């Protein structure tokens, strides 16, 4: 079941968002439109725009501006994917060839810029300065998170705190912006706005923690990416950081070497160490803790089917295989 199917009341709104996205990919430059359609239609769950819809509804919103707002969040997310795949030199995402693998790096970066600017055009039409403030700040923090991750690449001395700072920026910030902007649209009270902001933040952290675990458990058929992709790029994610902490001297030395040089030469022994040291379980437990904090934040909201669906999504975030 897709996340939007958890709540029948949200499905028509979700379909309206999909239609809005497709209708706003138009460009006078055919390649821009072609790449935009390719990446937007490549099989994502649209979780972030769904969060906008659910947050707005849970906060009592009754109008229609949450449809374009949800599209804004998806355009920003899609732009970051295009840029990430270039930076990471990825050739596979969601089981499909990446845009940079099909068309090259330069068109991918430039179409990412197009999607960013289209998102801000739509925000101007929505005309809510508080929402613009939240989303513009989020895009800034996301860029900083990506740069921080780049600086940490191939650095085996990256700490757990530094890793968490990266995932807060590059992933959780857009989740947080999605739910907080939905709350702002509904003009709810300060307590409910803060509750939805915190929900998005903790959900985003949980989501990325699980993503990083899956890099050591999954395969291309299940997840749409290859096992060990993070290791190949020299990314010191939490499973590796925790494995180094608990491994013996030889294991620690092997992981440090694998992070420094990148590639997959040491994949199998590294996988074995990650699994033997309890690093998978440690990361999963942290993800469950973050998801629980997300659900706890919802206590400030009135009971509704939308609030219940937000709680369900937190459970699903830590119980998925892709």
N, C-alpha and C positions, 0 to 999 in steps of 0.2 A: 504493500500500500504506500502510495506517495504521501508525504506529509500533509498536503492540502486536502487530502481525502479524509482526514481525521474528523473534519467538521463540515457537514453538509451545508451549513449556513455560509461558510467562507468560499465554497467552490465557485459560485457565480462571480464573486469579486476577484477571485484568483484568475479565472478565465478572462475577465475584463482587463486585468493587468497584462496578461500574455498578449491580448489584442493590442493594447496600448503600446507595448514594447515594439511589436512588429510594425505598427503604424508610424513609429517615431524613429525608425532606422533609416529613413529616406535620406539620400544624398545626391547631389549633382555629379558626384564622382562614382562611377559604377563599382570600382574595387572597394571603396569604403563600405558601400551597401552590401557587397558580396561577403566580405570578411565579417562585417557586423552581424549579418544573418547567420553565418556559419557558426560563430562562437556563441551567439545568444541561443541558437536552436540546437546546441550540441548535447542536450540530455541532462542538464543540471536540474536539481530539484526545486530551484527558485525559493530556497529556504529563507533568505534574507528579505525579499519582498513579502513573503508570507508573514514574517514577523511584524512588518509594518501593518498589515491588514489586521492581524490578531491583536496587536497592541492597541491600535486605534479603536477597534470594536470593544475590547475589554475595558477601555477607558470611557466608553459610552459615545463614541463618535457616530454621527448620523448622516453626514454629507458624503461627497464623492471624491474629495481631493486626496484621499488615501490611495486611490488608484494611480494617479501620476506620481505620487510620492514613492510608492512601492517600485515603480519603474525607475525612478531616480536611483534608488538603492541598487537595483539590479544592473543598471548601466555602470555605476561606479565599480561594483563587484567585477563585472565583465572586463572593464578597463584594466583593473589590477591583474586579472588572469592573463590578459594579453601581454602585459609588461612582465609579469612573473615568469612566464614561459620563455621569454627572450633572455631574461637575466639568468634563469636556471638552465638554459639550453635544452629545455624539455621537448620531446617529440611525441608525447602521448599524454592526453588528458581525457578523463571520462571514457576511456577506451577508444578515442578517436585521435587522429593526427592533430597536433596543435596547429594553430594558424601560422606560426613562424615556420613550422616544418613544411607547410603547404605553399606559403607565399613569400617566406623570408622574414628576417628580423625587422627591416625598416618599415614595410607596410603594417606589420603587427603593432609596432610602437605607435605609429601615426594614427592608426584606427583606434587604438586605446585612448589617445589624446582626443580624438573625435567624440568617443563615447563619454569621456569626462565632461567635455564642453557641452554636449547635448544634455547631460544630466543637469548642469547648471542653468541651461536655457529653460528647462522644465521647472526648476525651482523658482526661477524668476516669475514664471506664469502662476505658480502656486501663491507666491507673494507673501510668505511668512518669514520675517527676518530672523525670528528665534530658530526656526528650522534651518534656515540657511547658515546660521551661526554654528549649530550643532554639526551639520554635515560638512561644512567647509573645514571646521576644526578636525573632524574625523579623517578627512582625506589627507590633511597635513600629517596627522599622527600615523596614518597607514604608511605614508611615504617614509617617515622616519623609521618605522618598524622594519620596513623592507631594507633600508640602508643599514640598520643595526644588524639585521640578519646577515647581510653581505659581509659586514665587518667581522662577524663571528664565524663565518665559513672557514673551515680548515683550521680552526682554533680549538684544540682539545682542552684548553683551560677555561672555556666558557662555563660559567656557573649556572646553577639552577635559577638563581635570581635573574641573571642576564637573559636566560632562555625565556623565562616568564614575561620579561619586559618585551621581548620580541613578539611573542604570540599575542600579548595584550594589544600591541600596536598593529600588527599585520593582519590579525584575524578578528579578535574580540571587539575592536573599536567599531567596525562596521555593523556588527550585531547590535552593539550598544546604541549606535546612531539610528539604526532601524527602529528599535523599540522606543527610544526616547522621542524620536521625531513623530512616531505614531501617537504618543502621549500628548505631545505639544499640539498636534492637529486637533485632538479632542478637547484641548483646553481644560484638562483635568487639574486637580489640586496638586500642590508641590509634592506631597507625600506619594501620590500615585505615580507622578512623573519619575520621581527618584526610584520607586519600586521597579518600574519598567526599565529604567536605565540600568539598574543593577542586574535585573534579570538578563538583559541582553549581554552585559559584560560577562557574567559567570557562565552563561550558555556558550558564548563564543570561546571562552577559555577551555571549557569542557570539550567542545567540538574539535578544537585544534589538538588537544591532548590525545584524543582518540585517533585523529588523523595520523599523528606521529607514532602511535602504537601500531597502527595498521601497516605502516611502512615496513614493519618487521614481521608481519603475520600474513600479509595478503599476496595476491598475484594480479597480473594485468586483467585477467578475466573477471575477477571479483570486484576490483576497485578502479579499474581504468588507468592504473599506473603500475609500474614494475616494483616488486619487492626490492628494497635496498636503494630506491631512488635518492632518499635523503643522504644515505651513506655515500653514494656515488658522487654527490655534490659536496661532500665534506661538511654536511650540516650537523652540528652537535645538538641533537634534540634530546628531550628528557630521557628516553630509554637508554641512550648512549651515556649521558651524564651520570645516570644512576648506576649503570653497569660498571663504569669506570670506578665509581665510589666503592662498589662492593666486590669487584674482581680481585684476584690475586695479582701479584706484580707482573707476571707474564701476560695475563689477560688485559690488564690496564695498559701495558706497553703496546700490545697488539692493537687495541682500540685507538689509542693516541696516534699510532702510526697510520691507521686506516683513515682517521679524520684528516690528518695532515695531507695525505696524498690523494684522497678522494678515490673514485673508481670502485670496482667491485672485486678486486683480486682477493680481498680478505673477507668477503661477504659471509661465507659459511661459518668460519670460526667466530666471527663477530656475532652472527645470529645465535650461535650456541651460547656464547658468553652472556648476551642480553637475556636469553631465556633462563639460563641457569642462575643468574644473580637476582632474580625476582624483579628486574627492571620493568618488565611488562606489567606485572601486577601492581607495582608501585605507581606507575603512570595511570593505569586504569583506575586505581583507588582515588588518585587525585582528581581524575575526571569525574568520578561519581560524587566526590565531595563538592566540586564546583557546580555540578548539576543540581545537587541538593540545595546549595545556596541560592541558585536561580529560582527554584520552586519556592523556597522560603520567602524570597522577596515578594512573591505574588500575594502574600497574606494581606497586603495593604489594599488590594483590589476587591471590589464587590464580586460575589460569586456569579459566574456566567459560563456558558459553554465555551466562550473564547478563552477565559482564564483557564478552564480545564484543559483546553487544547494546548495552551502554552506549557502547562505542567507535563502533558504527554510528550511534547517535543523535547523537553529536557531529558525525559527517560529515554527517548529514542536516540538522542545524541550520543549516549554512552552505550547503546545496545544496537550497533549497526555494523555491517560488513563492507560499506562503501560510502 
